Each structure stands twice: as structure tokens, then as C-alpha cells.
């Protein structure tokens, strides 16, 4: 099953369509995670409390005792980052652009350079900047202190369709090319981000070995092995409400895998993921290779108006 299937899935990535057509039995990630000790994030307390249901934990904010909470450095959630009017307009503008099929029941719109994570090769390709209709989202990053000097070099719209069992499996964003801050703007639909402690089983996976080269420049220091023991046998759940901004950085970005379970996608969900360069492509040894991409990332183009 390593060949690309008509639905867009390949290898271990599946959706409801190919699971039915090819009689693929995929173990339930939710069932596996529910065997662990679940903690859900309260956006007002800025910490986790025992429980799987993120909405129930949010609703019980008034009864929370911070002494009973669990903290994890490297999580930022800003609700109502977009207004309802902006969200509706943004979805209309995104839907005016072509969507490409992707894996696990998703569709995508990718604007950025060509990257080969295994060979660590970067090419400008056809990257000519981003749609002008989305420019105000990036401009608004300027008023978020955590995103000071954040320069998007990839912008990827992702659509999750519940009828296809859309999801994204546990992973750590690549550490060779994508920088510390993993930014998501939720444009349509509520969902949940699920985190589990990453335990290396395959050397070189996610290009994690490169983190040591820029670890001293991280905004939030990584946790020591003894500190990570606190999160063993736990699963952490972060609400991703419609119109919100989510940023993972430091320990939450590098020492935990994150995923979106299909059971947490109950309606059409659209988000935009933004990525920055690692330090070596900004002011390090690979700056010469990064500069053409950085230059193009300053550009915003308008969608041509079709004549009837």
C-alpha cells in the first residue's frame, strides 16, 4: 500500500474512503490515547487539568485549583484572534483558490519552497509569495509579542472533512527547515490538538538531531529528562476553537508529538499553518540558500479576476 491511492493517501496514512475500498483496518488512535491519563488545557488558567473532554474542562474553569494543574512550557492560545466577519471572508477567499488532495482525508493549499526532509534539500521552486487576500493574518502576527520577528516562509491551508475521517497522525514538525514557532490560525470549525510525549525510536526522525545546533537560541529551554518523566503515560489535549491562534514552541514543539484525531473533527475544519526558517537559514551557515525564499516570502499576489 505504499503507492499513492486515488483519495490521496499513501502508506500508513488512511481515510475512511481507502479504508473501505481497500479493506484497511486502522487501529483507533483515540482508543490508544484513552488508555493514558488524560489532561485538558484551560485557556484561562494556562495549564492542564485531569480529563479527556476539553470543553468540560473549559466549562469548569471557575472550580479550577491551580495547585492541581499541570503546566507545559511552550503553548500559546489566543481565542478570537480573528473576528467572525474576518473568518467568513477568509474562508471565502481560500475557497476561491484551488484545493489539492492530501493524505488522511485532508485537502491543502501550499505556498512555500520545495523541501526534501530526508535529503535536507531546499529549492525555491515556483514559490512567488502568498495570496494577498490572506496578508492581514500575517500582519496581525506583529501585535503578538511571542511572534516578534516571525517571518512566514510557508503558508499551508488545511481542510479537514469529517465525512472522510480527516485527521493528522502524531508527529513533530521537521527540525531541519522549520523553525521553533509552529503557528496555526483556525479559520473554520472547532477541533482539539492532542499531544503525547515523543520518545525517539528511530534515529534521525524529524531531523531532531539538528536541534542541538540551535538549542541555545530557543525562546523556551527544553525540559531535562527527569522533568519529562512528569508527562510519561499522559496525553494532553488543547482546544483549538474557531477563529483562534495556536503557537507551539520550546518543549511543546520539540519534545511532544501533536495530532488531530478524526473523532475531534465534527464539522468542516479549515486552518492555516505558518512556518518560519530554522536559525541556520536566517543568519547561519545556510543563509545564502535561505535568502531567495525569504525575499519571495515578502510578496503577496492577487488572484486574477475571471472575465465572464
C-alpha positions in Angstrom: 0.0 0.0 0.0 3.0 2.3 -0.5 1.6 3.6 -3.8 -0.5 6.7 -3.9 -4.2 5.9 -3.7 -6.9 7.9 -5.6 -8.0 9.5 -2.3 -4.5 11.0 -1.8 -3.4 8.6 1.0 -0.2 6.6 0.9 1.4 4.0 3.1 0.2 4.1 6.7 -1.9 7.3 6.1 -5.5 6.4 5.5 -9.0 8.0 5.4 -12.5 6.4 5.6 -12.6 6.1 1.8 -9.5 4.0 1.3 -10.2 2.1 4.5 -13.5 1.0 2.9 -12.2 0.5 -0.6 -9.0 -1.4 0.3 -10.4 -3.1 3.5 -7.7 -1.4 5.6 -8.1 -1.9 9.3 -6.6 1.1 11.1 -6.2 1.0 14.9 -8.0 3.7 16.7 -5.6 6.4 18.0 -8.3 7.7 20.3 -8.7 4.3 21.9 -4.9 4.1 22.4 -4.7 7.5 23.9 -7.7 7.0 26.2 -5.7 4.2 27.9 -3.4 7.0 29.1 -4.0 9.6 31.8 -5.8 12.4 30.0 -5.3 16.1 30.8 -7.1 19.0 29.0 -5.9 22.6 28.7 -7.8 25.5 30.3 -7.0 28.6 28.2 -7.8 30.9 31.1 -5.7 29.1 33.7 -3.0 28.4 31.1 -2.5 24.9 32.4 -3.9 21.4 32.2 -6.5 19.7 34.4 -7.4 16.0 34.6 -10.0 15.0 32.0 -10.3 14.0 28.3 -13.2 16.3 27.4 -11.6 19.8 26.7 -15.0 21.5 26.6 -15.9 20.1 30.1 -12.6 21.3 31.5 -13.1 24.8 29.9 -16.6 25.0 31.3 -15.4 24.2 34.9 -12.8 27.0 34.9 -14.5 28.6 38.0 -13.7 25.5 40.1 -10.1 25.1 39.0 -7.4 25.0 41.6 -4.1 25.9 40.0 -2.2 23.8 42.6 -3.9 20.8 40.9 -3.0 21.9 37.4 -0.3 20.5 35.1 1.9 23.0 33.2 3.9 22.5 30.0 6.1 25.4 28.7 5.7 26.3 25.0 1.9 26.7 24.5 0.1 29.8 23.5 -3.6 30.0 22.7 -5.3 33.3 21.8 -9.1 33.0 21.3 -10.9 35.3 18.9 -7.7 36.1 17.0 -10.0 36.6 14.1 -13.4 38.2 14.1 -16.4 36.3 12.8 -16.5 38.6 9.8 -12.8 38.0 9.1 -13.2 34.3 9.4 -16.1 34.2 7.0 -14.3 36.4 4.5 -11.1 34.3 4.8 -12.9 31.1 4.1 -14.5 32.6 1.0 -11.1 33.8 -0.2 -9.5 30.5 0.4 -12.3 28.6 -1.4 -11.7 30.9 -4.3 -8.3 29.3 -4.7 -7.8 25.7 -5.9 -7.5 22.9 -3.3 -5.2 19.9 -3.7 -6.0 16.5 -2.3 -3.8 15.4 0.6 -3.4 12.5 2.9 -5.7 11.2 5.7 -8.9 12.8 4.3 -7.4 16.3 4.1 -7.1 18.9 1.3 -4.4 21.6 1.2 -3.2 24.8 -0.4 0.6 25.0 0.0 2.5 28.2 -0.6 6.2 27.9 0.1 9.5 26.5 -1.2 10.1 22.9 -2.1 11.7 20.9 0.7 13.1 17.3 0.9 13.3 16.5 4.5 15.2 13.2 4.1 17.9 14.7 1.8 17.7 18.1 3.5 17.4 19.9 0.2 15.7 23.3 -0.2 14.6 24.7 -3.6 12.7 27.9 -4.3 10.6 26.1 -7.0 7.6 28.1 -8.1 7.3 29.9 -4.8 6.2 33.5 -5.5 4.8 34.6 -2.1 1.4 34.3 -0.6 -2.2 35.2 -1.6 -2.9 38.9 -0.9 -6.3 38.0 0.5 -4.5 36.4 3.5 -1.9 39.2 4.1 -3.7 40.7 7.1 -3.4 37.5 9.0 0.4 37.6 8.8 0.4 41.3 9.5 -1.6 40.7 12.7 1.3 38.5 14.0 3.1 41.7 14.6 1.0 42.6 17.6 1.6 39.2 19.3 4.8 39.5 21.4 5.6 35.8 21.1 5.7 36.2 17.3 8.1 39.2 17.2 10.3 38.9 14.1 8.3 35.8 12.9 8.8 35.6 9.1 6.5 33.1 7.5 8.3 31.2 4.7 5.5 28.6 4.3 1.7 29.1 4.5 -0.4 26.0 4.2 -4.2 25.9 4.3 -5.6 22.6 5.5 -9.1 21.4 5.2 -10.4 18.5 7.4 -13.6 16.8 6.2 -15.3 14.7 8.8 -17.1 12.6 6.1 -13.7 11.4 5.1 -12.5 10.7 8.6 -9.9 13.5 8.2 -7.1 13.6 10.7 -3.4 14.1 11.1 -1.2 11.4 12.8 1.1 12.2 15.7 4.3 13.9 14.5 6.9 16.5 15.3 7.3 19.2 12.6 10.6 18.8 10.8 13.6 20.4 12.7 16.0 20.9 9.8 14.0 23.6 7.9 11.0 24.6 10.1 11.9 26.9 13.0 10.8 26.9 16.6 7.4 28.5 16.4 4.7 26.3 14.9 1.8 28.7 14.2 -1.8 27.7 13.4 -4.7 30.1 12.7 -8.1 28.3 12.9 -10.4 29.7 10.3 -13.5 27.5 10.5 -14.7 24.8 12.9 -13.6 23.8 16.4 -11.1 20.9 17.0 -8.6 19.6 19.5 -4.8 19.3 19.3 -3.6 16.1 21.1 -0.1 15.9 22.5 1.9 12.9 23.6 5.5 12.7 24.8 7.9 12.0 22.0 10.2 9.0 22.7 12.8 8.5 20.0 12.6 5.1 18.4 14.2 5.9 15.0 17.5 7.8 14.8 17.2 10.9 12.7 13.4 11.0 12.6 12.1 14.5 12.2 15.8 15.6 11.8 15.7 16.0 15.6 19.5 15.6 15.7 19.9 19.2 14.4 18.1 20.8 17.3 21.3 20.8 19.4 22.8 23.2 16.8 20.4 26.0 17.7 19.1 24.9 21.1 20.6 27.9 22.9 18.6 30.2 20.7 15.2 28.7 21.6 12.6 31.0 23.2 11.8 28.4 25.8 14.5 25.9 27.0 13.9 22.2 26.5 13.0 20.1 29.5 15.5 17.8 31.1 14.9 14.0 31.1 13.9 14.0 34.7 11.4 16.8 34.1 9.9 14.9 31.2 9.0 12.0 33.5 6.1 14.1 34.7 4.4 13.6 31.3 5.0 9.9 30.9 1.8 7.8 30.3 -0.2 11.1 29.9 -2.0 12.5 26.9 -2.5 16.3 26.7 -5.5 17.9 25.0 -5.6 21.5 23.8 -8.8 23.1 22.5 -8.5 24.8 19.0 -11.6 26.9 18.9 -12.7 28.5 15.6 -11.0 31.9 14.9 -8.2 31.2 17.4 -4.4 31.4 17.2 -2.3 28.5 18.5 1.5 28.5 18.8 3.7 25.6 19.9 7.3 26.4 20.8 10.1 25.1 23.1 9.3 21.8 24.9 5.7 21.5 23.5 7.1 21.9 19.9 10.2 19.6 20.1 9.6 17.1 22.9 6.0 16.2 22.1 4.2 14.8 19.1 1.0 16.6 18.1 -2.0 15.2 16.2 -5.6 15.9 15.3 -7.9 12.8 15.9 -10.7 12.1 13.4 -13.1 11.9 16.3 -12.3 15.5 17.2 -13.3 16.8 13.7 -17.1 17.0 13.9 -17.6 19.7 11.2 -15.6 21.1 8.3 -12.4 22.5 9.7 -10.1 24.8 7.9 -6.9 26.2 9.4 -3.7 27.9 8.1 -0.4 26.6 9.3 2.6 29.0 9.2 6.3 28.0 9.4 9.5 30.0 9.8 13.1 29.1 9.0 15.5 27.5 11.5 18.3 29.9 12.6 20.8 28.4 10.1 18.7 29.7 7.2 18.2 33.1 8.7 21.6 34.1 9.9 23.7 30.9 9.9 25.6 28.7 7.5 22.7 28.2 5.1 21.7 31.9 4.9 22.7 32.1 1.2 20.2 29.3 0.4 17.5 30.8 2.6 17.7 34.4 1.3 15.8 33.8 -2.0 13.0 32.2 -0.1 12.9 35.0 2.5 12.8 37.5 -0.4 9.8 35.8 -2.0 8.1 35.5 1.3 7.7 39.3 1.4 5.4 39.2 -1.6 1.7 38.9 -1.7 -0.1 38.4 -5.1 -3.7 39.0 -6.1 -5.9 36.3 -7.6 -6.7 37.2 -11.2 -10.3 38.3 -11.8 -12.0 35.9 -14.3 -13.9 37.6 -17.1 -17.4 36.2 -17.6 
